[in-house]
Amino acid sequence: MSEAIDPDSFQQALGPLRTASLSAGPLRYRDHGDSSGVPVVFLAGLVLPSGFWRRLVPALTQPIRAIVPDLPLGAHTIPMRRDADLSPTAIADLIPELLDTLDLPEAVIVGNDTGGVIAKLLATRHPQRVSALVLTPCECFENFLPPLYRYLQVLARVPGALWPLAQSMRLAPIRRLPIAFGRLTTQPLDKLAYDSYLTPGLSNRGVRRDTAKVLRAISSRYTIQGDAALARFERPTLIAWASEDRVFPYRHAEALAEILPNAELVSIADSYTYIPEDQPLVLARHIDEFIAQLCRAP
């Protein structure tokens, strides 16, 4: 059995944990950095907490204010309202609400994995709230969910099925299977990282309820239609993609770069999908350069 972890200790580099009261329920987030710096919102994916960004955010050297929410995607610690809409578009619509509570008119949005889908939908649904966009490996086009993980949607339709799945993830060999985390990082993560991903779903029935609702709502129509709509998003975009990604192929990054009118594409080696875990310093350098360019723009 996994030992209990202290999320505040594990994620303390991201700042204090706060709670915003939004229309769908309470959303916890971390607020780190210079309040007068460039606001940057970091969005992680399925079963990924704010601590997913713990190695990247402190490595950034530009003066930023990092807002790191625990999206209701399975690693959040407070369930949303029972009647909350947790479709991809509804989750994207929560980010402007969060910005409103922080009195921020707009922010740079950084997304990875399913958080990248949320970032793209935000850019198309609320472009005035997105000053710039940073996309790392994420679902695109018909690849939502990727075939490797579509069994999760089947389980989400079976009452109680996510509980034994979460229990099985206590075992290190299971965690490194291709259908778990094996193709998302080049090397196994430390135990505290895995535990931070999985503990909320293991310990809270409401979180498992939210996770099942999210999985049932996922459909490639969100990415097929949403990615096409990115042609109308004219603000600067950095696409920083793992050249060796085995879940989100590099050709999807190239296709996004063709669609987005103002995009820069950079390739990151020696990494899979979770670049903030595999290559945080390399990604931080690219984001620093991108934000510096934004600050120099007239």
C-alpha positions as CSV (number, residue, x, y, z in Angstrom):
1,M,0.0,0.0,0.0
2,S,1.3,3.5,-0.9
3,E,2.2,5.7,2.0
4,A,0.1,8.9,2.4
5,I,1.8,11.9,0.9
6,D,1.8,15.5,1.9
7,P,0.7,17.4,-1.2
8,D,1.8,20.7,0.2
9,S,5.3,19.4,0.8
10,F,5.5,17.7,-2.6
11,Q,4.3,20.8,-4.5
12,Q,5.5,23.6,-2.3
13,A,7.7,25.0,-5.1
14,L,4.4,26.0,-6.8
15,G,3.2,28.3,-4.0
16,P,0.4,28.1,-1.5
17,L,-2.7,26.0,-2.2
18,R,-5.8,28.2,-2.6
19,T,-9.4,27.5,-3.5
20,A,-11.6,29.4,-6.0
21,S,-15.4,29.0,-5.9
22,L,-16.5,28.5,-9.5
23,S,-19.8,27.6,-11.1
24,A,-19.0,23.9,-11.2
25,G,-17.7,23.8,-7.7
26,P,-14.5,24.5,-5.7
27,L,-11.3,24.6,-7.8
28,R,-8.0,24.4,-6.0
29,Y,-4.9,26.1,-7.5
30,R,-1.4,27.2,-6.7
31,D,-0.2,30.8,-7.2
32,H,3.6,31.3,-7.5
33,G,5.9,34.0,-8.5
34,D,5.8,37.8,-9.1
35,S,2.3,39.2,-8.9
36,S,3.4,41.9,-11.4
37,G,4.9,39.4,-13.8
38,V,3.3,37.9,-16.9
39,P,0.4,35.7,-15.8
40,V,0.9,32.1,-17.0
41,V,-1.7,29.3,-16.4
42,F,-0.4,25.7,-16.5
43,L,-3.0,23.0,-17.4
44,A,-2.1,19.3,-16.9
45,G,-4.0,16.2,-18.1
46,L,-5.9,13.2,-16.8
47,V,-5.0,12.2,-13.3
48,L,-2.3,14.9,-13.1
49,P,-2.3,17.4,-10.2
50,S,-0.7,20.8,-10.1
51,G,2.5,19.1,-8.9
52,F,3.0,17.8,-12.4
53,W,4.6,21.2,-13.1
54,R,6.8,21.2,-9.9
55,R,10.1,20.8,-11.9
56,L,9.2,23.2,-14.7
57,V,7.8,26.3,-13.0
58,P,10.8,26.9,-10.7
59,A,13.2,26.5,-13.7
60,L,11.6,29.5,-15.5
61,T,13.7,32.7,-15.3
62,Q,11.3,35.2,-16.8
63,P,9.3,37.3,-14.3
64,I,6.0,35.4,-14.3
65,R,3.0,34.8,-12.1
66,A,2.3,31.0,-12.4
67,I,-1.3,29.9,-11.8
68,V,-1.4,26.1,-11.5
69,P,-4.9,24.7,-11.0
70,D,-5.9,21.2,-10.1
71,L,-8.3,20.6,-12.9
72,P,-11.2,18.2,-12.2
73,L,-9.5,15.5,-14.3
74,G,-8.9,12.9,-11.6
75,A,-6.1,14.2,-9.4
76,H,-8.2,17.0,-7.8
77,T,-8.7,16.7,-4.1
78,I,-12.2,18.3,-3.7
79,P,-15.0,16.9,-5.9
80,M,-17.0,19.2,-8.1
81,R,-20.8,19.6,-7.7
82,R,-22.7,16.4,-8.5
83,D,-24.5,18.1,-11.3
84,A,-21.4,19.8,-12.8
85,D,-20.8,19.6,-16.5
86,L,-17.3,18.1,-16.9
87,S,-17.2,17.9,-20.7
88,P,-14.0,19.3,-22.2
89,T,-15.7,22.6,-23.3
90,A,-17.2,23.1,-19.8
91,I,-13.8,22.5,-18.1
92,A,-12.2,25.0,-20.6
93,D,-14.9,27.5,-19.6
94,L,-13.8,27.3,-16.0
95,I,-10.5,29.0,-16.7
96,P,-12.0,32.4,-17.5
97,E,-13.9,32.1,-14.2
98,L,-10.6,31.4,-12.4
99,L,-9.0,34.4,-14.1
100,D,-11.9,36.6,-13.1
101,T,-11.4,35.6,-9.4
102,L,-7.8,36.6,-9.7
103,D,-8.7,39.9,-11.5
104,L,-6.7,38.8,-14.6
105,P,-8.0,39.9,-18.0
106,E,-5.8,37.4,-19.9
107,A,-2.9,35.0,-19.5
108,V,-0.5,32.8,-21.3
109,I,-1.9,29.3,-21.3
110,V,0.4,26.3,-21.2
111,G,-1.1,22.8,-21.7
112,N,0.1,19.2,-21.7
113,D,-1.8,16.0,-22.4
114,T,-5.6,16.5,-21.8
115,G,-4.7,19.9,-20.4
116,G,-3.5,20.8,-24.0
117,V,-7.0,20.0,-25.2
118,I,-8.5,22.4,-22.6
119,A,-5.9,25.0,-23.6
120,K,-6.9,24.7,-27.3
121,L,-10.6,24.9,-26.6
122,L,-10.0,27.9,-24.4
123,A,-8.1,29.6,-27.2
124,T,-11.0,29.1,-29.6
125,R,-13.9,29.7,-27.2
126,H,-12.4,32.6,-25.2
127,P,-9.5,34.0,-27.4
128,Q,-9.6,37.4,-25.7
129,R,-8.5,35.7,-22.4
130,V,-5.5,34.0,-24.0
131,S,-2.5,36.3,-24.6
132,A,-0.4,33.5,-26.0
133,L,-0.5,29.7,-26.1
134,V,2.0,27.0,-25.4
135,L,1.2,23.5,-26.5
136,T,3.2,20.5,-25.5
137,P,2.2,16.9,-26.4
138,C,-1.6,16.5,-26.2
139,E,-4.6,15.0,-27.9
140,C,-5.2,16.3,-31.4
141,F,-7.7,15.6,-34.3
142,E,-9.1,12.1,-34.0
143,N,-6.6,11.1,-31.3
144,F,-8.8,11.8,-28.2
145,L,-8.5,9.6,-26.3
146,P,-5.5,7.9,-27.9
147,P,-6.3,4.2,-28.8
148,L,-4.0,3.0,-26.0
149,Y,-6.3,4.5,-23.3
150,R,-9.8,4.1,-24.7
151,Y,-10.4,1.2,-22.4
152,L,-10.7,3.9,-19.7
153,Q,-13.9,5.1,-21.3
154,V,-15.3,1.6,-21.3
155,L,-14.5,1.2,-17.6
156,A,-16.0,4.6,-16.9
157,R,-19.4,3.3,-18.0
158,V,-19.2,0.3,-15.6
159,P,-20.3,1.4,-12.1
160,G,-17.4,1.0,-9.6
161,A,-14.9,-0.2,-12.2
162,L,-12.4,2.7,-11.7
163,W,-11.9,1.7,-8.1
164,P,-10.1,-1.7,-8.8
165,L,-8.1,0.0,-11.6
166,A,-6.9,2.7,-9.2
167,Q,-6.0,0.0,-6.7
168,S,-3.9,-1.9,-9.2
169,M,-1.9,1.2,-9.9
170,R,-0.4,0.9,-6.4
171,L,2.0,-1.7,-7.9
172,A,5.1,-0.3,-9.6
173,P,5.1,-2.9,-12.4
174,I,1.5,-2.0,-13.3
175,R,2.4,1.7,-13.4
176,R,5.0,1.1,-16.1
177,L,2.8,-0.9,-18.4
178,P,2.1,0.8,-21.8
179,I,-1.6,1.1,-20.9
180,A,-0.7,3.0,-17.7
181,F,2.3,5.5,-17.6
182,G,4.9,3.4,-19.5
183,R,4.7,5.3,-22.7
184,L,4.4,8.8,-21.2
185,T,7.8,9.1,-19.6
186,T,11.2,7.8,-20.8
187,Q,12.1,6.7,-17.2
188,P,9.9,5.7,-14.2
189,L,9.0,8.5,-12.0
190,D,9.7,8.6,-8.3
191,K,7.1,7.1,-6.0
192,L,5.9,10.5,-4.6
193,A,5.1,11.7,-8.2
194,Y,3.0,8.6,-8.9
195,D,1.3,8.8,-5.5
196,S,0.4,12.4,-6.1
197,Y,-1.3,11.4,-9.4
198,L,-3.2,8.5,-7.9
199,T,-4.0,9.2,-4.3
200,P,-7.1,11.5,-4.9
201,G,-8.8,8.8,-6.9
202,L,-7.9,6.1,-4.4
203,S,-9.1,8.1,-1.4
204,N,-12.2,10.0,-2.6
205,R,-15.3,8.6,-4.1
206,G,-16.4,12.0,-5.4
207,V,-13.2,12.4,-7.3
208,R,-13.7,9.0,-8.9
209,R,-17.3,10.1,-9.8
210,D,-15.9,13.2,-11.5
211,T,-13.2,11.2,-13.3
212,A,-15.8,8.8,-14.7
213,K,-17.9,11.7,-15.8
214,V,-14.9,13.3,-17.6
215,L,-14.1,10.0,-19.4
216,R,-17.6,9.5,-20.5
217,A,-17.7,13.0,-22.0
218,I,-14.5,12.6,-24.0
219,S,-15.0,12.5,-27.8
220,S,-12.8,13.2,-30.8
221,R,-15.4,15.7,-32.0
222,Y,-14.0,18.2,-29.5
223,T,-10.5,18.0,-31.0
224,I,-11.5,17.6,-34.7
225,Q,-13.7,20.7,-34.6
226,G,-11.6,22.6,-32.0
227,D,-8.3,22.1,-33.8
228,A,-9.8,23.3,-37.1
229,A,-11.1,26.4,-35.3
230,L,-7.5,27.2,-34.3
231,A,-7.1,28.8,-37.7
232,R,-8.8,31.8,-36.2
233,F,-6.5,32.1,-33.2
234,E,-3.9,34.7,-34.3
235,R,-2.0,35.3,-31.1
236,P,1.5,33.8,-30.7
237,T,1.7,30.1,-30.1
238,L,4.7,27.9,-29.1
239,I,4.4,24.2,-30.0
240,A,7.1,22.4,-28.0
241,W,6.7,18.7,-28.9
242,A,8.6,15.5,-28.0
243,S,10.1,14.2,-31.3
244,E,10.0,10.6,-29.9
245,D,6.5,10.7,-28.4
246,R,4.8,7.4,-28.8
247,V,1.3,8.5,-27.8
248,F,1.0,11.9,-29.5
249,P,2.9,11.7,-32.8
250,Y,5.1,14.6,-33.9
251,R,3.2,14.8,-37.2
252,H,0.3,16.2,-35.1
253,A,2.5,19.0,-33.9
254,E,3.5,19.7,-37.5
255,A,-0.2,19.8,-38.5
256,L,-1.1,22.2,-35.7
257,A,1.8,24.5,-36.8
258,E,0.2,24.6,-40.2
259,I,-3.2,25.5,-38.8
260,L,-2.2,28.1,-36.3
261,P,-1.5,31.5,-38.1
262,N,1.3,32.6,-35.7
263,A,2.9,29.4,-34.5
264,E,6.5,28.4,-33.8
265,L,7.3,24.7,-33.6
266,V,10.3,23.3,-31.6
267,S,11.3,19.7,-31.2
268,I,12.4,18.3,-27.8
269,A,14.5,15.1,-27.8
270,D,14.9,12.4,-25.1
271,S,11.3,12.8,-23.9
272,Y,7.9,11.3,-24.3
273,T,4.6,13.0,-23.6
274,Y,5.4,14.3,-20.1
275,I,8.1,16.8,-21.1
276,P,7.7,18.6,-17.8
277,E,8.9,15.4,-16.1
278,D,11.4,14.2,-18.7
279,Q,13.0,17.5,-19.9
280,P,11.8,20.3,-17.7
281,L,15.0,22.4,-18.1
282,V,14.8,22.2,-21.9
283,L,11.1,23.1,-22.0
284,A,11.7,25.9,-19.5
285,R,14.3,27.4,-21.8
286,H,11.9,27.4,-24.8
287,I,9.1,29.0,-22.7
288,D,11.5,31.6,-21.3
289,E,12.5,32.6,-24.8
290,F,8.9,32.7,-25.9
291,I,7.8,34.9,-23.0
292,A,10.8,37.2,-23.5
293,Q,9.6,37.7,-27.2
294,L,6.1,38.5,-26.0
295,C,7.5,41.1,-23.6
296,R,9.5,42.7,-26.4
297,A,6.6,42.8,-28.8
298,P,5.1,46.3,-29.3
